[in-house]
Amino acid sequence: MLAKFRQQGYPVFFAPLLMGGFAVSIATGLAMVPLLLTFQWGLDLPWTPSGLTRTALTAVHVGGGLLLISLIGAVWMVHARAGWLRQERQISGVGMLLMIGLLLLSTPLILYVSFEPSLPWMTTAHTLAGLLLPVLLGIHVIRRHNRTR
């Protein structure tokens, strides 16, 4: 993967920074799943992050997401467009772009929509898209490695 990004003109630090943003966003998102289950779906769990931990998780998740979105914009400009023109791994690539779009759409809705009955569905859709994104990324990368062999 590093060689592909370098070949397309990205700086050496780009791919590790992109994967680091993914890792931070996924780790903090997973850590917030108990909050979703407790506050949105009313489940009684033995542990949920509270107080400062909840605030720190949310802040790091938002920061990682902002970093990720800026880097994905750079991926879109070169990598995604080149792959689309070469007709390579279009299904996993479009799937990832759709999940990113769902994440981008659901984020302000989660933060600013005050219609309480819709909140569990928006947060669940956001969580599921966030969980599906690394699966699609794995498929995307594995298909590249299988193709090069």
Phi, psi and chi 1 to 4 in degrees:
 res  aa     phi    psi   chi1   chi2   chi3   chi4
   1 MET       -  -40.5 -179.3  171.4   63.0      -
   2 LEU   -60.4  -41.7  -65.6  172.3      -      -
   3 ALA   -64.4  -37.8      -      -      -      -
   4 LYS   -63.0  -45.2 -179.6   71.3  169.1 -176.8
   5 PHE   -67.3  -40.3  -79.9  118.3      -      -
   6 ARG   -63.0  -40.3  -80.7 -165.5 -144.5  128.5
   7 GLN   -62.1  -31.4 -176.8 -177.1   39.3      -
   8 GLN   -88.5    4.6  -68.4  175.9  -26.1      -
   9 GLY    95.4    7.2      -      -      -      -
  10 TYR   -75.9  150.4  -69.6   97.4      -      -
  11 PRO   -65.0  161.8    3.5   -3.9      -      -
  12 VAL   -59.6  -36.3  173.6      -      -      -
  13 PHE   -79.9   -6.5   62.4   84.4      -      -
  14 PHE   -64.1  -53.8 -176.2   80.9      -      -
  15 ALA   -63.3  -44.6      -      -      -      -
  16 PRO   -62.5  -36.6  -23.2   31.9      -      -
  17 LEU   -66.6  -40.6 -167.3   59.2      -      -
  18 LEU   -62.8  -47.6 -179.8   66.7      -      -
  19 MET   -67.4  -33.6  -68.8  -56.4  114.9      -
  20 GLY   -65.2  -41.2      -      -      -      -
  21 GLY   -62.6  -41.4      -      -      -      -
  22 PHE   -60.7  -46.9  -96.2  120.3      -      -
  23 ALA   -62.7  -44.0      -      -      -      -
  24 VAL   -64.0  -45.8  165.7      -      -      -
  25 SER   -64.0  -42.0  -65.1      -      -      -
  26 ILE   -69.1  -44.7  -69.3  165.2      -      -
  27 ALA   -63.1  -46.0      -      -      -      -
  28 THR   -71.0  -34.5   54.5      -      -      -
  29 GLY   -63.8  -42.9      -      -      -      -
  30 LEU   -63.7  -37.6  -73.8  172.3      -      -
  31 ALA   -67.2  -22.4      -      -      -      -
  32 MET   -92.0   -3.7  -69.3 -167.7  -60.9      -
  33 VAL   -58.1  -40.5  167.6      -      -      -
  34 PRO   -59.0  -32.5  -24.5   32.8      -      -
  35 LEU   -65.7  -42.0  -64.2  171.1      -      -
  36 LEU   -59.5  -48.4  165.7   73.1      -      -
  37 LEU   -66.6  -35.1  -63.6  173.6      -      -
  38 THR   -78.8  -53.6  -59.8      -      -      -
  39 PHE   -84.1  -30.3  -66.8  118.6      -      -
  40 GLN   -95.8  -35.5  -60.1  -57.6  -34.2      -
  41 TRP  -108.2   -2.0  -67.5  105.2      -      -
  42 GLY    70.2   21.9      -      -      -      -
  43 LEU   -80.0  147.0  -61.6  176.8      -      -
  44 ASP   -97.7  102.2 -171.1   25.1      -      -
  45 LEU  -102.5  151.8  -61.8  177.6      -      -
  46 PRO   -68.4  -22.8   18.9  -26.5      -      -
  47 TRP  -146.0  135.1  178.3   84.0      -      -
  48 THR  -140.2  147.0   57.4      -      -      -
  49 PRO   -62.2  142.8  -14.0   22.2      -      -
  50 SER  -134.3  160.2   61.6      -      -      -
  51 GLY    55.2 -123.8      -      -      -      -
  52 LEU   -63.5  -34.8 -175.1   59.1      -      -
  53 THR   -62.7  -44.1  -55.2      -      -      -
  54 ARG   -62.9  -43.6 -176.6 -178.4  -24.9  165.9
  55 THR   -65.2  -43.5  -56.6      -      -      -
  56 ALA   -65.1  -43.3      -      -      -      -
  57 LEU   -58.9  -45.9  -83.6  173.7      -      -
  58 THR   -64.0  -43.8  -55.5      -      -      -
  59 ALA   -63.6  -44.6      -      -      -      -
  60 VAL   -67.4  -37.5  172.6      -      -      -
  61 HIS   -62.9  -45.5 -172.3   69.5      -      -
  62 VAL   -65.0  -43.4  169.0      -      -      -
  63 GLY   -62.4  -44.5      -      -      -      -
  64 GLY   -63.2  -38.1      -      -      -      -
  65 GLY   -65.5  -40.8      -      -      -      -
  66 LEU   -65.0  -42.0  -70.7  172.1      -      -
  67 LEU   -60.9  -45.8  170.6   68.4      -      -
  68 LEU   -61.5  -43.4 -160.0   52.4      -      -
  69 ILE   -64.4  -40.1  -75.4  -54.5      -      -
  70 SER   -65.6  -38.4   64.0      -      -      -
  71 LEU   -72.4  -35.1  -64.9  173.4      -      -
  72 ILE   -66.9  -31.0  -73.1  172.0      -      -
  73 GLY   -60.5  -39.7      -      -      -      -
  74 ALA   -69.6  -35.5      -      -      -      -
  75 VAL   -64.8  -41.1  168.4      -      -      -
  76 TRP   -61.3  -42.6  169.1 -101.7      -      -
  77 MET   -62.7  -34.9  -67.9  -56.7  -63.8      -
  78 VAL  -118.0  -62.3  177.5      -      -      -
  79 HIS   -62.8  -50.8 -178.7   78.3      -      -
  80 ALA   -68.4  -41.9      -      -      -      -
  81 ARG   -66.4  -39.5  -70.7  171.7   46.9 -175.0
  82 ALA   -65.8  -42.5      -      -      -      -
  83 GLY   -63.4  -38.4      -      -      -      -
  84 TRP   -65.2  -43.1 -174.2  -97.8      -      -
  85 LEU   -66.2  -34.2  -68.7  173.5      -      -
  86 ARG   -83.8   -4.8  -73.1 -169.9  -50.6  -90.1
  87 GLN    57.3   46.9  -63.2 -179.1  -13.1      -
  88 GLU  -109.8  130.2  -65.0  176.7  -10.8      -
  89 ARG    45.8   47.8  -66.0  175.5  -54.5  -73.5
  90 GLN   -69.6  -35.3  -69.9  177.7  -30.6      -
  91 ILE   -65.8  -50.5  -66.1  171.9      -      -
  92 SER   -68.6  -35.5   59.0      -      -      -
  93 GLY   -65.6  -46.8      -      -      -      -
  94 VAL   -66.4  -37.5  168.4      -      -      -
  95 GLY   -59.6  -43.8      -      -      -      -
  96 MET   -64.2  -42.5  -75.2 -170.0  -66.9      -
  97 LEU   -64.3  -36.4  -69.0  174.1      -      -
  98 LEU   -66.1  -41.7  -72.2  173.0      -      -
  99 MET   -65.3  -40.0  -69.7  -54.0  108.5      -
 100 ILE   -63.3  -40.9  -68.9  163.9      -      -
 101 GLY   -62.1  -42.1      -      -      -      -
 102 LEU   -64.3  -40.1 -179.0   56.6      -      -
 103 LEU   -63.3  -43.5  -70.1  166.3      -      -
 104 LEU   -65.1  -38.2  -77.7  172.3      -      -
 105 LEU   -71.6  -41.0  177.8   66.1      -      -
 106 SER   -76.5  -24.6   62.1      -      -      -
 107 THR   -60.0  -55.7  -61.1      -      -      -
 108 PRO   -66.5  -28.8   18.2  -26.0      -      -
 109 LEU   -64.4  -42.8  -67.2  175.3      -      -
 110 ILE   -61.7  -40.7  -69.6  168.2      -      -
 111 LEU   -78.1  -32.6  -64.1  172.7      -      -
 112 TYR  -120.3  -14.4  -61.4  114.7      -      -
 113 VAL   -77.9  130.7  169.2      -      -      -
 114 SER  -103.5    7.9   59.7      -      -      -
 115 PHE   -81.7   96.5 -176.0   60.0      -      -
 116 GLU   -54.1  -41.5  -73.7  -67.6  -38.1      -
 117 PRO   -62.7  -22.4  -24.7   34.2      -      -
 118 SER   -87.0  -17.5   66.3      -      -      -
 119 LEU   -59.1  -44.2 -151.0   49.2      -      -
 120 PRO   -60.2  -36.4  -22.0   30.1      -      -
 121 TRP   -72.3  -39.1  -60.7  103.2      -      -
 122 MET   -67.0  -44.2  -72.8 -174.3  -77.5      -
 123 THR   -67.8  -35.2   53.4      -      -      -
 124 THR   -68.6  -42.2  -58.7      -      -      -
 125 ALA   -61.7  -40.9      -      -      -      -
 126 HIS   -62.6  -44.5 -174.7   86.1      -      -
 127 THR   -65.1  -44.6  -58.0      -      -      -
 128 LEU   -64.9  -39.9  -68.4  175.3      -      -
 129 ALA   -63.8  -39.8      -      -      -      -
 130 GLY   -65.9  -32.4      -      -      -      -
 131 LEU   -77.7  -32.3  -69.6  171.4      -      -
 132 LEU   -76.7  -28.8 -169.7   54.6      -      -
 133 LEU   -58.4  -48.5 -172.0   57.8      -      -
 134 PRO   -67.5  -27.3   14.1  -21.7      -      -
 135 VAL   -65.3  -46.1  171.4      -      -      -
 136 LEU   -65.4  -37.1  -70.4  170.0      -      -
 137 LEU   -62.9  -42.4  177.0   63.3      -      -
 138 GLY   -60.6  -44.7      -      -      -      -
 139 ILE   -61.2  -42.8  -68.6  168.8      -      -
 140 HIS   -60.6  -45.6 -164.2   71.2      -      -
 141 VAL   -71.2  -43.7  170.2      -      -      -
 142 ILE   -63.0  -40.2  -71.1  168.9      -      -
 143 ARG   -64.0  -33.7  -66.9 -145.5   35.0 -167.6
 144 ARG   -66.8  -45.3  170.9  164.9  169.4   66.7
 145 HIS   -65.4  -38.9  -72.1  -59.9      -      -
 146 ASN   -65.4  -35.5  -72.2  -16.9      -      -
 147 ARG   -69.9  -36.7 -173.5  176.2  158.1  -97.6
 148 THR   -76.5  -16.9   56.7      -      -      -
 149 ARG   -79.0      -  -74.8 -177.6 -176.9  167.5
